[in-house]
Amino acid sequence: MNGNKLACAQRFNASHVVEAELLHLDWATKQPAQRMLDAGYWRRRLLAVKCGFELTDLQVRRLEKILQRLGHPAE
């Protein structure tokens, strides 16, 4: 039982980390671009969140919306 509660608590805390990161990235990507913090940098940060955490459907939609705002990477 204690193991199950611990797993739920860890997921709860991770959810807060994801929410905080998505809020920051949403705000940051709306700011004027800086030389070092271009769309490629923010795209990498978003993809790191996507790969590093198990996201809810809502979080995936928010992340995809931010990626769309950044546009496609220059290839």
The 8 nearest C-alpha neighbors of each residue, nearest first, counted from 0:
[[1, 3, 2, 4, 5, 6, 7, 8],
 [0, 2, 4, 3, 5, 6, 7, 8],
 [3, 1, 5, 0, 4, 6, 7, 8],
 [2, 4, 6, 0, 5, 1, 7, 8],
 [5, 3, 1, 7, 6, 2, 8, 0],
 [4, 6, 8, 2, 3, 7, 1, 9],
 [7, 5, 3, 9, 8, 4, 2, 10],
 [8, 6, 4, 10, 5, 9, 11, 3],
 [7, 9, 11, 5, 6, 10, 4, 12],
 [10, 8, 12, 6, 11, 7, 13, 5],
 [9, 11, 13, 7, 12, 8, 14, 6],
 [12, 10, 8, 14, 9, 13, 7, 15],
 [11, 13, 9, 15, 14, 10, 8, 16],
 [14, 12, 16, 10, 15, 11, 9, 17],
 [13, 15, 11, 17, 12, 16, 10, 18],
 [14, 16, 18, 12, 13, 17, 19, 11],
 [15, 17, 13, 19, 14, 18, 20, 12],
 [16, 18, 20, 14, 15, 19, 21, 13],
 [19, 17, 15, 21, 20, 16, 22, 14],
 [20, 18, 22, 16, 17, 21, 15, 23],
 [19, 21, 17, 23, 18, 22, 24, 16],
 [20, 22, 24, 18, 23, 19, 25, 17],
 [23, 21, 19, 25, 20, 24, 18, 26],
 [22, 24, 20, 26, 21, 25, 27, 19],
 [25, 23, 27, 21, 26, 22, 28, 20],
 [24, 26, 22, 23, 28, 27, 21, 65],
 [27, 25, 23, 24, 29, 28, 22, 30],
 [28, 26, 24, 30, 29, 25, 23, 41],
 [27, 29, 30, 25, 26, 24, 41, 69],
 [28, 30, 27, 26, 25, 31, 32, 24],
 [31, 29, 27, 28, 32, 26, 33, 25],
 [32, 30, 33, 29, 28, 27, 37, 36],
 [33, 31, 37, 30, 36, 34, 38, 28],
 [34, 32, 36, 35, 37, 31, 30, 38],
 [33, 35, 36, 37, 32, 38, 31, 40],
 [36, 34, 33, 37, 40, 32, 38, 39],
 [37, 35, 33, 40, 34, 32, 38, 41],
 [36, 38, 40, 39, 32, 35, 33, 34],
 [37, 39, 41, 40, 69, 42, 36, 32],
 [40, 38, 42, 37, 41, 43, 72, 36],
 [39, 41, 43, 37, 42, 38, 36, 44],
 [42, 40, 44, 38, 43, 39, 45, 37],
 [41, 43, 39, 45, 40, 44, 38, 46],
 [44, 42, 46, 40, 41, 45, 47, 39],
 [45, 43, 41, 47, 42, 46, 40, 48],
 [46, 44, 42, 48, 47, 43, 41, 49],
 [45, 47, 49, 43, 48, 44, 50, 42],
 [48, 46, 44, 50, 45, 49, 51, 43],
 [49, 47, 51, 45, 46, 50, 52, 44],
 [48, 50, 46, 47, 51, 52, 45, 54],
 [51, 49, 47, 48, 52, 46, 53, 45],
 [52, 50, 48, 49, 47, 53, 46, 54],
 [53, 51, 50, 54, 49, 48, 17, 13],
 [52, 54, 55, 51, 49, 50, 14, 48],
 [55, 53, 58, 52, 59, 56, 49, 17],
 [54, 56, 58, 57, 59, 53, 60, 14],
 [57, 55, 59, 58, 60, 54, 61, 53],
 [56, 58, 60, 55, 59, 61, 54, 62],
 [57, 59, 61, 55, 60, 56, 54, 62],
 [58, 60, 62, 56, 57, 61, 63, 54],
 [59, 61, 63, 57, 58, 62, 64, 56],
 [62, 60, 58, 64, 59, 63, 57, 65],
 [61, 63, 59, 65, 64, 60, 58, 66],
 [62, 64, 66, 60, 65, 61, 59, 67],
 [65, 63, 61, 67, 62, 66, 60, 68],
 [64, 66, 68, 62, 67, 63, 25, 61],
 [67, 65, 63, 69, 68, 64, 62, 42],
 [68, 66, 70, 64, 69, 65, 63, 71],
 [67, 69, 65, 66, 70, 64, 28, 63],
 [70, 68, 66, 67, 38, 65, 71, 42],
 [71, 69, 67, 68, 66, 72, 38, 65],
 [70, 72, 73, 69, 67, 66, 74, 68],
 [73, 71, 74, 70, 39, 38, 42, 69],
 [72, 74, 71, 39, 70, 38, 69, 42],
 [73, 72, 71, 39, 70, 38, 42, 69]]
